[in-house]
Amino acid sequence: RFGASKNIYTSQSWDFCEEVSRHLCERWNISQLLTPADPADPASPGDRSAEVLRSSICSVVNEKPSEWDAHLDPVLFEFRTSVNSATKYSPFFLMFNRYVCLSSEVDFVKDSKEQGAGSGKADSLPPFTATVQEQQN
């Protein structure tokens, strides 16, 4: 279920074209496929996640310079559970093929199942996701 990807699709951003990235892709036999992105076109499907993550981390570092690393978990959680504009899914969903279940939602899910109702978010899963989840169970 987990492991290295066979292909990685990246924009032609310098972040992903550095020598280190190329070396790691060669070492792990990963094909790095570059996709063109037109920076002049705001409607282009280019992924700005790296910029958003970088600015969020910089903000935490500036606000709490002596203890910034202790505050990274909330930033990363927000990043991993937010819908990406390019993929239309959150990184969490793409990794685990399900929506994140927050601790504040656990009682709702448990109560809904006891009453015979659906689990809230599970009813709104796309058809391909529902099929994959059925196969995994």
C-alpha positions in Angstrom: 0.0 0.0 0.0 2.8 2.4 0.8 6.1 2.8 -1.0 7.8 4.9 -3.7 5.8 6.1 -6.6 6.6 4.9 -10.1 5.9 8.4 -11.6 6.0 11.8 -10.1 4.3 14.7 -12.0 5.8 18.1 -11.2 5.7 21.5 -12.7 8.8 23.0 -14.2 9.4 24.8 -10.9 13.0 25.0 -9.8 12.0 23.3 -6.5 11.5 20.0 -8.3 14.2 20.3 -10.9 17.2 20.6 -8.7 20.1 18.1 -8.8 19.0 16.4 -5.5 15.5 15.7 -6.8 16.9 14.3 -10.1 19.4 12.2 -8.2 16.8 10.7 -5.8 14.5 9.9 -8.7 17.3 8.1 -10.5 18.3 6.2 -7.3 14.8 5.0 -6.6 14.0 4.4 -10.2 11.2 7.0 -10.2 10.2 8.7 -13.5 9.9 12.4 -13.0 7.5 13.9 -15.6 7.5 17.6 -16.0 4.3 19.4 -16.8 4.4 22.9 -18.4 2.7 25.7 -16.4 2.1 29.1 -17.7 2.7 31.5 -14.8 1.0 34.3 -16.7 -2.3 32.3 -16.8 -4.0 32.4 -13.4 -6.5 29.8 -14.5 -3.6 27.4 -15.4 -3.8 24.1 -13.4 -0.4 24.8 -11.9 0.1 23.7 -8.3 1.0 26.4 -5.8 1.1 24.1 -2.8 4.9 24.5 -2.3 4.4 28.3 -2.2 1.5 28.1 0.3 3.4 25.6 2.5 6.5 27.8 2.4 4.7 30.9 3.3 2.8 29.2 6.2 6.0 27.8 7.6 7.7 31.3 7.3 4.8 32.8 9.1 5.2 30.4 12.0 8.9 31.0 12.1 8.4 34.8 12.2 5.8 34.6 14.9 7.6 32.1 17.2 11.3 32.2 16.2 12.5 30.3 19.3 9.9 27.5 19.2 8.7 27.4 15.6 9.3 23.6 15.2 6.9 22.9 18.0 4.1 24.6 16.0 4.6 22.8 12.7 2.1 20.0 13.3 -1.0 22.3 13.0 0.5 23.8 9.8 1.1 20.4 8.2 -2.3 19.1 9.3 -4.0 22.1 7.6 -1.9 21.6 4.5 -2.6 17.8 4.3 -6.3 18.1 4.8 -7.0 21.1 2.6 -8.3 20.6 -1.0 -5.6 21.2 -3.5 -6.7 23.4 -6.4 -4.8 21.3 -9.0 -6.0 17.9 -8.0 -9.4 18.9 -6.4 -8.6 16.5 -3.5 -6.6 16.9 -0.2 -3.3 15.1 0.1 -4.8 13.1 2.9 -7.6 11.8 0.7 -5.2 10.9 -2.1 -2.9 9.0 0.3 -5.6 7.1 2.3 -8.6 7.2 -0.1 -10.9 8.6 2.5 -11.8 11.9 4.1 -10.1 12.8 7.4 -12.2 12.0 10.5 -11.6 14.6 13.2 -11.9 13.7 16.8 -14.9 16.1 17.1 -16.7 14.1 14.4 -16.2 10.7 16.0 -19.3 10.8 18.1 -21.3 11.9 15.1 -20.1 9.0 13.0 -20.7 6.5 15.9 -24.2 7.8 16.6 -25.1 7.8 12.9 -24.0 4.2 12.5 -26.0 3.1 15.6 -29.1 4.8 14.1 -28.6 3.0 10.8 -27.8 6.2 8.9 -24.8 6.7 6.7 -21.6 8.1 8.2 -22.0 11.7 7.0 -19.1 12.1 4.6 -19.0 8.5 3.4 -22.4 9.1 1.6 -20.8 11.8 -0.5 -17.8 9.9 -1.7 -17.3 9.7 -5.5 -18.4 6.4 -7.0 -14.8 5.2 -7.8 -13.8 5.8 -4.2 -16.8 3.9 -2.8 -15.8 1.0 -5.1 -12.2 1.0 -3.9 -13.3 1.1 -0.3 -15.6 -1.9 -0.8 -12.7 -3.8 -2.3 -10.5 -3.0 0.6 -13.0 -4.3 3.2 
